[in-house]
């Protein structure tokens, strides 16, 4: 048994997957033999039906599935049996064709916004990895339904740019390692790369540039025929792009898409573009409007194999944001929904923050069938448990389940993960699931509540700093002063609400109708504004921070009562102590900040520092 198998949701699969299992069907047969023996049950037969693709059906004592679907069927059967849940009935197939992890790994082994250790496959500028551990990761991703892994950071640096050049043989070997698990690789590329090869320009309409990318695509797909495609971050946060040459993003994306189209490749183009050099004195420019303003005029101009990857909210993975209006503004473009597993602004895999309930809310606000793919910024790293906090594995597992079926009950998904991972007594299982379901609300209360954003320490984005980005270049302002807080994003303000269709706009346009949890995202309100429950705005700010901190302390008591195995129990206890310290800091800093501005006392006389 490999030590790399410790602490996953597949404890009943306790041996390495041998290298001889080189196809999904062989992996499925191996896993069924291993898992059924461990569970003390009979093993079903396998029948490959290529026409089923990624789908599968389980009936009587047979699992039937496509060339990859057969593996998904095997894991679904084993997971159901191990969790004591019903085996899925009827034909099962994924909701989204591409279910992607975007890894922000750098070739030097570091991970941008990584909170789980160093990269699992990069070190010292080279692609290098532990074979058994990569196979274990492959089975984890497949068991959750994830089928694409982008291996390198969207902020491509020189060593990583060579992945499609002289490092291509190494990339092909990594693709070989993941292929038996139905996981296809994707690569982030640098838009201006032809400049490094003497082309003299990266203008997407230049025939020399087009020829260079076509030649590279031919070489890449010759080495990795099933590569999923390229991922591009362009004209964003100082990354090169078509704007340099007076070209549109449709022209830039289509040039690359046409280079890879003959190979069946998908060009994923991130819609994360905004003015990152904004003057804080400028109150007319509103960063949340940027993506829609940039891309809506281009609707219908992107080639069929382009996926425009849009962040779930208009800002940048904040604790709470409304759904991005770009999803409504581009009905004639293939869109991918981008979420963030890496807890950059949501606790950094120290504080507990279960994401499935949030994703379900996002999907509820999306127009039907607007999105054709989904991606998540990875929370993986070289830590022994892959995700830093043991409970962050629930987000990785939950993302796969969500990508397969975005309408699944979040509580049921978390319960399955808890059962597969820990096998706790019923009452303890209930307590853990309830804690996870409530964790987002707890974090939101003690950090940035009521739709406030960006009140974090700059650069590392952990811990409170209400003025950290307030006078900076990034367009991240709450405009708090002695009279009011929040930004007026209504038709009479920045006009952000005008980017939504009428029904959505009506939800947010008037302060009295706007949900409390987004009130200060859409409105600028005085501290004595009367909330629906009769409390003033300032009292609600105070109460939430006190309550969130107290609820975090109660979480620690619940966790201490659970019979978690070691080393998880120790890891959870240590991280929970850090979370409580963080919660207390948020409570005291933000309550003091708003007290000094408003001059209002807490109605309950609790300690606020002067």
Secondary structure, 3 states (H helix, E strand, C coil): CCHHHCCCCCCCCCCCCCCCCCCHHHHHHHHHHHHHHHHCCCCCEEEECHHHCCCEEEECCEEEECCCHHHHHHHHHHHHHHHCCCCCCCEECCCCCEEEEECCECCCCCECCCCCCCCCCEECCEECCCHHHHHHHHHHHHHHCCCEEECCCCCCCHHHHHHHCCCHHHHHHHHHHHHCCCCEEEEECCCCHHHHHCCCCCCCCCHHHHHHHHHHHHHHHHHCCCCCEEEECCCCCCCCCHHHHCCCHHHHHHHHHHHHHCCCCEEEEECCCCCCCCCCCCCCCCHHHHHHHHHHHHCCCCCCCEEEEEECECCCCCCCCCECCHHHHCCCCCEEEEEECCCCCCCCCCCCCCCHHHHHHHHHHCCCCCEEEEEEECCCCCCCCCCCCHHHHHHHHHHHHHHHCCCCCHHHHHHHHHHHHCCCCHHHHHHHHHHHHHHHHHHHHHCCCCCCCCCECCCCCCCECCCCCCCCCCCCCCCCCCCEECCCCCCCCCCHHHHCCHHHHHHHCCCCCCCHHHHHHHCCEECCCECCCCCEHHHHHHHHHHHHHHHHHHHHHHHHCCCCCCCHHHHHHHHHHHHHHHHHHHHHHHHHHHHHHHCCCCCCCCCCCC
